[in-house]
């Protein structure tokens, strides 16, 4: 397996955001203007032993894994270790010092999920991670099954960093692959990953599904038909750059696959009675 690291250094003079109700608290000011991420890219391919007969092929079928992920080391001088570890946990279901090891284990586990014993084979990638082997035998673009994991910054302000991890998987001979997106909301001043129950009270969490369902029904022209009876299964939400809060449902979760990922938005003032003290601090209530 080949991996490369790219350190990205970005200096900015100022980042600002206008929420529907914004806070003037000095804690929103960056400690410095430095942003540093490291990009990790990797891939691996596996032969699924004994699969040829089941799939009526001359050779055992092949499953590949590829990943490109950005991991933070510094954002405006704030502590980012909790964010780093959460990214690793969601992307690869583990936290290790070496992300390349976590990638390989994740690729192998996804390959084994097809139901066969797996064997590493040489491969070549079309996504920027060329094989070190002189005679690669498999081009992962044409593999029989595939997993692709991508992680990058979705949005960034002086107070909040939203990170998205996309996990695409295609099982051999399936009608199509499927992509699941998970979002991390990181509150920079407190160096905290904010889950949905950190932003909304228990009472608010009980009434939110009905509010979301009603909002989605009003947005039928944009979203299509939906069937919402609960909060997103992954607890997925984002705070967008305009300050709106989006509750996010994965394909098939509340609508047809063709409708894709469903975003149901609200402005903070519409939900302010349901915020925890942390939620109120974020939006300046």
Secondary structure, 3 states (H helix, E strand, C coil): CCCEEEEEEEECCCCCCCCCCCCCCHHHCCCCCEEEEEEEEEEEEEEEECHHHHHCCCCCCEEEEEEEEEEEEEECCECCHHHHHHHHHHHHCCCCCCHHHHHHHHHHHHHHCCCCEEEEECCECCCCCCCCCCCCCCEHHHCCEEEEEEEEEEEECCCEEEEEEEEEEECCCCCCCEEEEEEEEEEHHHCEECCHHHHECHHHHHHHHHHHHHHHHHCHHHHCCCCCCCCCCCCCEEECCCCCEEEEECCCCCCCHHHCCEEEEECHHHHHHHECHHHHHHHCC
